[in-house]
Amino acid sequence: MLKIGDLTLRSNVLLAPLAGISDSSFRLLCRQFGASFTFVEMINARAISHKNKKTKKMLETDPMDTPIGIQLLGAEVSHILPAMDVISSYHFDLLDFNAACPVRKVCRRNEGAALLKDVPRLKTILSAMAKNWKKPVTVKIRSGWNADSRNAADVARAAQDAGIRAIFIHGRDRQQFYKGQVDYAAIAAVKKSVDIPVIASGDIWSALHAKKMFDETGCDGILVARGCLGNPWIFRQIEGYFSSGRIAPPPETEEILSVMQQHLEMMVTEHGEKNAVALMRKFVGWYLKGRRFVRSVRQRVNETKDRQGFLELIAHVRELAR
């Protein structure tokens, strides 16, 4: 169980917001395997305040997809507060602010991880958000901007003072992006520096990686990100390991193909056939990672144009796996 402000979650294993990934279909699929809390994709506050149609579509959620959070990206209170007015008409249980995105074009706008270099400005933003939102407000950070400025503990204390109810932290600095080693000590330092919950992320690829994160940092919860791509079973495996001490075997190929087909059908319903097939292509390599035939399948998937072609691809993989 995990408590963030007045929000109580049944599990402390959460699904991270993943750009270009976390649509309704993906979130519901992860819930099927045990994800207790999800986020819609990270959304730019400027796009919401300008009433961008594509962005507003991203705010739509399924009634079964709850509790759920939303993560805002921005750098100006003048854009963030109007964006909050827009999303207040939707049902979100938690509002997170992104001060962690390492993408170059984001940081050039002084958004995302760039705000770790300007703690007073970040604190002003977080204070304004906390004062103008009735439900819990949280912040996502990194260990720092680079190896010479790993200031996550200072940022966390400032966030707590601003009224933030939990810290999400990725254990790498911005210059690392997603390479190099996770800095467990930096996450542990954040945990020791604040009284609010700390939810950690970074290299959680399995139940044993989840255990290491808890053991090394003392964190209150974990955020599963890249580790669930093509592997929604990870949520079930983590929960099973902590409840029984046993590591569940990986899914058989037939179960993987069955879930892949289910994922496709869900995406067709959500996005329409043409868009669903295009979006689904990237998932095939993730679902089949490590299989001896994955390279040849990748070549074929790029030629798949419709739902029927995708079903034929799945049947082809079934034959290859025999």
TAQUI-V349695 format. One record per pair of residues at least 24 apart in sequence whose C-alpha atoms are under 8 Angstrom apart, sorted by sequence separation. I is the first residue (numbers start at 1). J is the second residue. D is the distance in whole Angstrom. If there is no record, write none. Layout:
i: (I,I)
j: (J,J)
d: (D,D)
//
This chain:
i: (12,13,14,15,17,18,68,69,70,71,72,73,74,197,199,201,203,260,11,17,67,68,69,70,71,72,73,116,139,10,67,68,69,70,71,72,73,137,138,141,143,147,191,9,38,43,45,69,71,137,138,139,140,141,142,143,146,191,207,260,277,278,293,9,38,40,42,43,44,45,46,59,113,116,117,136,137,138,139,140,141,142,143,144,145,146,147,188,189,191,206,210,277,37,38,39,40,41,42,43,44,45,97,113,116,136,137,138,139,140,141,142,143,144,145,146,167,169,171,184,188,205,277,37,38,39,40,41,42,43,44,49,60,138,140,142,143,144,145,146,166,167,168,169,170,171,172,187,188,207,208,277,36,37,38,39,40,42,49,59,113,114,142,143,165,166,167,168,169,170,171,185,188,206,207,256,274,37,39,113,127,130,131,142,165,166,167,168,169,170,184,185,187,206,256,274,46,49,126,130,153,166,168,184,273,274,277,31,45,46,49,75,130,152,156,160,207,273,23,45,48,75,116,123,127,152,28,75,119,123,126,127,150,153,157,160,24,28,46,49,74,75,126,127,153,156,157,24,27,45,48,73,74,124,126,152,156,73,116,119,123,75,95,97,99,100,143,153,207,24,94,95,96,97,98,99,100,93,94,95,96,97,98,99,100,93,94,95,96,97,98,99,143,264,94,96,143,81,77,81,76,80,84,75,261,77,81,230,261,17,229,230,168,230,231,42,230,231,229,230,257,229,230,113,257,254,253,253,100,102,101,102,100,103,102,7,6,7,5,6,5,4,5,4,5,4,4,4,3,33,33,35,33,34,30,33,34,29,30,33,30,34,14,16,18,12,13,14,15,16,17,12,13,14,15,16,12,13,14,15,13,2,2,13,29,26,25,25,25,25,24)
j: (36,37,38,39,41,42,92,93,94,95,96,97,98,221,223,225,227,284,36,42,92,93,94,95,96,97,98,141,164,36,93,94,95,96,97,98,99,163,164,167,169,173,217,36,65,70,72,96,98,164,165,166,167,168,169,170,173,218,234,287,304,305,320,37,66,68,70,71,72,73,74,87,141,144,145,164,165,166,167,168,169,170,171,172,173,174,175,216,217,219,234,238,305,66,67,68,69,70,71,72,73,74,126,142,145,165,166,167,168,169,170,171,172,173,174,175,196,198,200,213,217,234,306,67,68,69,70,71,72,73,74,79,90,168,170,172,173,174,175,176,196,197,198,199,200,201,202,217,218,237,238,307,67,68,69,70,71,73,80,90,144,145,173,174,196,197,198,199,200,201,202,216,219,237,238,287,305,69,71,145,159,162,163,174,197,198,199,200,201,202,216,217,219,238,288,306,79,82,159,163,186,199,201,217,306,307,310,65,79,80,83,109,164,186,190,194,241,307,58,80,83,110,151,158,162,187,64,111,155,159,162,163,186,189,193,196,61,65,83,86,111,112,163,164,190,193,194,62,65,83,86,111,112,162,164,190,194,112,155,158,162,115,135,137,139,140,183,193,247,65,135,136,137,138,139,140,141,135,136,137,138,139,140,141,142,136,137,138,139,140,141,142,186,307,138,140,187,128,125,129,125,129,133,125,311,128,132,283,314,71,283,284,223,285,286,98,286,287,286,287,314,287,288,174,318,318,318,321,170,174,174,175,174,177,177,93,135,136,135,136,136,136,165,165,166,166,196,197,197,232,233,235,234,235,232,235,236,232,233,236,235,239,221,223,225,220,221,222,223,224,225,221,222,223,224,225,222,223,224,225,224,220,221,235,263,263,263,266,267,270,270)
d: (8,8,6,7,5,7,6,6,6,6,6,6,8,8,6,7,7,8,6,6,7,6,5,5,4,5,5,8,7,7,6,7,6,6,5,6,8,8,5,7,7,7,7,7,8,8,6,7,6,5,5,7,6,6,5,7,5,7,7,7,8,8,7,7,8,8,7,6,6,6,7,8,7,6,7,7,6,5,5,4,5,5,5,7,5,6,8,7,8,6,6,7,7,7,7,5,7,7,5,5,5,6,8,7,6,6,7,6,6,6,6,6,5,5,5,5,7,7,7,7,4,8,6,6,5,5,6,7,6,6,6,6,8,7,8,6,5,6,6,7,5,6,6,6,6,6,8,6,6,6,8,7,8,6,6,5,7,7,8,7,8,7,5,8,6,5,5,5,5,5,6,7,7,8,4,7,7,8,7,7,8,7,8,7,7,6,6,6,6,5,6,7,8,7,8,6,5,5,7,6,8,8,8,6,7,8,7,8,6,7,5,8,6,7,6,7,6,6,8,5,5,6,8,6,4,8,8,5,6,6,6,6,8,6,7,7,6,6,7,7,5,8,7,8,4,7,6,7,7,5,7,7,7,8,7,6,7,7,7,7,6,8,7,8,7,6,7,6,7,8,6,6,6,6,6,6,4,7,5,5,5,5,5,5,5,7,6,6,5,6,7,8,6,8,8,7,7,8,6,7,7,8,8,8,7,7,8,6,8,7,7,8,8,8,8,8,4,7,6,4,7,7,8,6,8,7,8,7,8,5,8,7,7,8,6,7,8,7,8,7,6,7,6,6,8,6,8,7,8,6,6,6,8,5,5,6,5,7,8,5,7,8,8,5,7,7,6,6,6,6,7,5,5,5,5,5,6,6,6,6,7,7,7,7,7,7,7,6,6,7,8)
//
